[in-house]
């Protein structure tokens, strides 16, 4: 058959799966052409009168026009799904087939309506599922993070930590190192049953910043210490960074970047080699940014940690106020971090709700620390 078939015919002499055929609608009824059994053989045709045909709706989805009749070789059933053929049949069919055709058409419409309803429900369910996963993703991430041992987290953080320090000018001793060590000890001493042993390194750089890695590894840049007018300001930043570790924010960011499949795998108890996966995906711990909610949580828990360590929490607030001067012209929703001014205001409200702090001074002189970092004496209050 040179023309593609447009129907499927069943009969006693045909295979159980039926045989494709070509249907032409004519004035008297149908002409059905069957393909030859051999490649070089001629196709054969069969004519069917409208008067012998009965009509109904059928097919797997009950959306096809089904014609049945009894021919010279026994009963035949023809399934029509081609819209053009069905339309031609309806137009040419005699009056006695009008009612059966209308009933078949009504059945098809009902089936299509049911299909639309089903697909609407399926679509709505999928949307609800996606939204549920979207809004519930934080819960899944937390479950995944809880399943990761602290020992694995420490190895991951240490690897990135050592790799970073290998290319930096590390300050190994002196007043700045001693000051940071005292701040860290006072803060860490107020974290009962902490699974982390915090390791803080001072790096020579004009960058006014500090960052924390999973497992308890923290880097403080000398630019931060030069910028701070008091040790309480640096302690405030340290408290913030230590709480990124305590809240396992770094792991949360890693899991979110690895994606939903990795999260589910970990939740179900099959943690992959995440270190290797991170490298394959180009996930760099040194460039990952914490989210707005994580930054706010680290601010609040850091303020509380300062309070317990009897370090004046106002140092954290004044430092954010100073940084706010650089935030002018920046739109807050364009940044994953809350603006320093907004952070300072939020911390003021938190501090106002707490009992008056009883601060104890550090044992070192801040002027000596800054002088050791090369800050001109005229710039030291």
N, C-alpha and C positions, 0 to 999 in steps of 0.2 A: 504494500500500500504506500503510494508516494505521498498522499496527504495524511497528516497526523490524525489519529483517531480522536473522536470527541465524545465517546460513550463507552460503556462496558456492558457486555452481554453475557448472560449465564444460560446454560442449557445442558441437557443430558450428555451431549457429545463434546462439550467443552470442558476444559480443566476446571477444578473446583474454584480456582481464583478468578474464573471468568476470562473472556477474551476481548481485547480492545477492538473497537469497530468504528466505522465512519457512518454517521446517520445523516440522511438528507430528508427534509420534510417536503412532501409534495401534496398535490391536491387530493389524491386518493388515500394517502397515509404516509408510510415511511418506506424509504429504501435503505437497507442496511448492507454495507459492504464489509465483508470479512477478509482479513489478510490470508494469503496463501500459506499452506503448511511448509512450502519449500521456497527458497530464495528466488528461483527462476519461474515458479509456477504463477498462474494467473489467479487474481483474487476473485471471490465469488460474491454475488449479491442476492439479497432476499427482500421481497416486498411484503409489507404488512398493511392490511387495511385498517382504517380507523374503526370500522365496525367490530373488529375482533379484539380491540385493545381495551384494557381496563387501566385506570390511572389511580395512583396514590403517591404519598410522600414517603421517603425512606432514605436508606443510606446510613453510614456510620453516625453522622451527626443529624440524621433525619432532615436533611436540607436538600435532598435530590428528588427529581421527578422520576417515579418508577412506573414503567409500562410493562404489563404482562399480557401474554396471549399464548395460544396453543397453535404451534405450526405443524408441518408434516412430520417433523422429527421429534415432536413432543413439546412440553411447556418451555416457554422462553421468558426471560426477565431482562429488561433493558433499563440501565441506570443512566439518566441524563443529568449532568451537572453544568454543562456549558450553557451560559445565559442566552446566547444567540439561538441555540437549538431549541431551548425551552420556550423562548419568546416566539419562534417560528411555529412551534407545535401548538401553542395556545391560539395563535392567529388562524391557523388552518384547521383546527379541530372542529368537528361538527357539533351541533347543539347538544346532543345527548352526553357529550363529555364535559360540558361547561360546568355542571355542578361538581363532579369529581375533581376537576381542575381547581375550582375555587376552594374546595375543601383542602386539597393538597397545598395550595398557596397559603391558606390560613395556618396550616400546620407548620409550614416553613417560616412564616412570620413569627409564630409563637416560639419556635426553636431559636430563631435569631434574637428575639427579645430575651429569651432565657440566657443565651450566650452573652448578650450585652450586659445583662444583670450580673452574670457570673464574673465576667471580666472586670466589671466595675467593682465588685466585691474584692476580687483578687488584687486589682490595682490599689484599692483603698487599704487592703491588708498589707500590701508591700510597702506603701507609703508609711503606714503606721509602724511597720517593722523597722524601716529605715530611720524614721524619726525616733523610735524607741531606742535603737542602737545609738543614734546620734546623741540624744539627751542622756542616755544611760552609759555612754562611753566612759565617763569618768569613773563610774562604779566598776566597770570591767577593768579599767586601768588599775584602779586601787587593788582589786582582787589579784591581778597579775603581779603587781609590785609586791604584795604581801607574800607571794609564793617564791620570790627570789631571795636566797639566803644573803645575809649581810656579808658573809665571806666572799661571795661572788661579786657583790657590789664593790667591796674594797679592792679586789683584784682589778676590776674594770677601772675604777677611779685612779688607782695607783699607776696603772699602765699609762693613762693619759697624762697624769701628773708628772711622772718621770720624763715622759717624752717632751712635755712642754718645758720643764726646767732645764733640759739639756741644751736648749738654745737661749737661755736667759742669763743675765748677770745677777746671780743670787747673793744676797747679803747674809753671810753665815754667822756673824757675831756683831757686837756693838750695842749701843743704847737702843736703837730701833728694834733689833731682834729681841732684846731683853724685855722691852716694853710690850711688844706683841705677845711674847710668851706669857707674861704676867696677866694680860687681859684675857687670853685664851684659857688659862688655868682657872681664873675666877669665874668665867662664864661656864666652862665645862663642869666645874665643881657643883654647879646648881642644876645639873641634868642627872637625876637619879637613874641608875640602871641603864646608862647609855651604852649601846652596843658598839659605839665608835670611839676610837682613840684619835682625836683631832691632831692633825699635823699641819701647822701653818708656816708658810715660807714667805719671807720678805724678798721681793724682787725689785731691783733698781730700774725704775721707769717713771716717766713723768705722767703716765696715765693715772687719772684720779679715779681709782676703781679697786675692787677686790672681787674674787669669784670663788665659788665652791664647786667641788667635784664630788660625785658619789663616793661614799666610803669614808668621808671625813677629811678630805684634802682641801686646803684653803690657801690661796695666794693673795698676798697684800702687796700692792705696788707702793713704792716710796712716794709717788706723786700724791697718793691719798693722804699719807702722813704729813706731807708738806702742806697740803691744803687745809688740813684740820687745825683749828685753833686750840683744841683741847684733846686730851686722850679719850675723854668720854665720847667724842664724835667718832673716833676710830673704833672704840669699843662698840658703839652703836652699829657701825657697819659690820663688824665682826659678828655681833649677835645675830644680825640679819642673815649673814652667810652661813653661820653654824646651823641656823634653823632651816635653811634650804636643805642641808644634809639630814638633819633630824626628821624633817617631814618627807624625806626621800623624793624631793622634787626633781632631781636629776634623773632618777630612774623613771619617773612618770613621763618626762619629756622623751626619753629614749623609747619607751613602750609606745607612746603616741606616734612617734615618727616611724617606728617599725610597722605599724598598721594593725588592723583588726584581726587578721589571721594569727599574727604572733601573739596578740593579747589572748585570744581564745585558746591557743596552744598552751600558753603558760597557765591560764586559769584551769584548764583540764588536766594539768599535771605533766605536761610534756614540754618543758622549757627547751628551746633550740639553743644552738651555740650562738647566743646573741652578740658576743664579741665579734665573731666572724661575719655575722649578718650585718652588723653596723658598718664594718669596713667595706663590705660589698656594696652597701647602699650609700656609702660616702657620708655616713653620719659622724660628725666631728663634735666630741664633747666640749671642745674649747670654744666653739662658735654657737652652741645651742643657747637660746634665750628662754628664760622662764616666762610663763604667762602672767597676765595681770593678776589673776586670783592667787597664783603662787607668790608673787611679789608682795601682795597685800598680807597674805598669811605669814610670810617671813617677817614682815614689818611688825605685825601685832605680837607674834610669839617672841620675836627678838626684843621688843619692848618689855614684855613680861619677864624674859630671862635677865635683862639688865636690872630690873627691879629686884629680882630674887638675889642677884649677885651684889646688890647694894652699890651699883654703878649708876650715877645720875642719868636717868633715861632722857632727860632733856637734851643731852648731847646728840642723840640720834635725830631729834627734831630740828635742832639748830643747823645740823649739817645738811639736812634735806632743804631747809630754807635757803641755805647758801647756794645749793645746786639749782634751786628754783630760778635763780637769776639767769641761768643758761637755758631755761625752758621757755622763755618768752618767745611768742610767735609759733610755738609748736602746738598742734591740735592733739588733745589727749587721745582721741579714739584712733589716731593714726599710729599709735605706739602700743606695743605689747606691754610696756611697763607703765604704771601710773605716773603721772607727772610728779616731780619732787614737791611742788607746792601742795598738790592734793594729798600726797602721802603725809606731809608735815601736818596738815590740817586734821587728817584722820587720826594721826598719832596723838595730837593734842587732845582730841576728844576722848581717846582711850585713856590717856594719862590722867585727865581730869576726873575720870570715874574711879580711879585707883586711890588708895590711901596715900598720904604724903610720903614720898620715898625718904629712906634714911641712908644717904649715900656715904660711902667711905672712900677716901682718896687713895690713889695708887702710891706705891712706894718710890717711884721715879719722878724726876723733874721733866715735864714736857718740853720746857725750853732747851734742856740739854739734849733731848732726843732730836728735836728739830734742828738744832745747831749741828749735831752730828750728821745730819742729812744734807747740810750745806745751805740751810735757810739763813739768809742774812739776819744779823742780830736786830736790825732796824725793823724787820718784818715780824719779829717775834713779840707778841703782846707782853 
